[in-house]
Amino acid sequence: MSGKEKKPLTELQQEIINTLNGLEESKELYFTGGSALSAYYLHHRLSEDLDFFTPAEDMIQLISRKLLQSLEKKGIKRSVVEMMTSRGSE
């Protein structure tokens, strides 16, 4: 392969995942979607978003708040574009 090898996750995405892994509450969180497939299985492309799933609906706000606080402490600027909650086929 010529040039730089493709990395499925950016340094920032990896930092976000590492930060989440450091949160006690993240044990109820699962990394899903195209970025997860690319990062850990297919290694075929770079995705811009990170998708997470949790069956513990009551933990979403707490995990989000703690993640944003942790990123802020690391000097990482953030803005929340979309946070979606769904249940079953809703």
N, C-alpha and C positions, 0 to 999 in steps of 0.2 A: 504494500500500500504506500503510495507516495504522499508526501506532506504529513500533516498531523493526523493522527488516528482520531476518528470520530468518537466523541464521548456522549453517551445518551443523556447525561445530566450535566448542567452547568455547575460551576463552583458554588453559586448562590443556592441552587436547588439542593445540592448535597449538604450545604450548611443548614438549610431549613430542615431537611430530614434528620441530620445529626442533632439539631436543637430539639426537635420533637422526640427523638429517641431518648433524650436526657430528661424528659418530663415523666414523672411517675404515672400520670394519668394517660399517657400515650399507649399504655398496654392494651387499651380498648380501641386502638386506631389501626386501620389497615390501609396500606399504600396500594392503590388500584389504578386502573386506566392505562392509557397508552404509554405514559412515562414509566410506569412500573414495569410494563411488559418490555419496553425498550432497555431500561436500565438493568434488569435482572435476567432477561431471557433472550430477546431477539437482537438487541444491540444494533438496531437498524436505523434509528432516527433520533433527532433531538426534539423534545416536546417543550412547549413554553409553560405548560401548566402542571400542577401536581394535584392529583385526585386522591382523597382519603375517604374512608368509610368507617363508620362505627355503629354497632347495634345499640350502644349506650347513648341514646339521644340526649339525655340530661347532661352529658359530659361535653357536648359540642361547644357551648359558650365558654366553659371553664378552660378547655384545651386551647381554644382560639385566643382567649385573653392571655393565658400564660405564654403561648408561643409569641404573640406580638410583643409582650413585655420583654421576653428573652432576646428577641431580635433587636429591639430598641437598645437594650443594654450592650449589645455587640456592635452598635453603631449602624445597624442595617435599617435603612429607611423602608417603610412599607405603606401600602394602601390596599384596602380590601375592596376588590372590584365586585365580587359576588360570593355569597355564602348561601348554599341551598340546602334545605332540609326536605326530605321526602319520606313517605312511608308507604310500603307496598306499591300499588299501582297509582298512587296519588301523585 
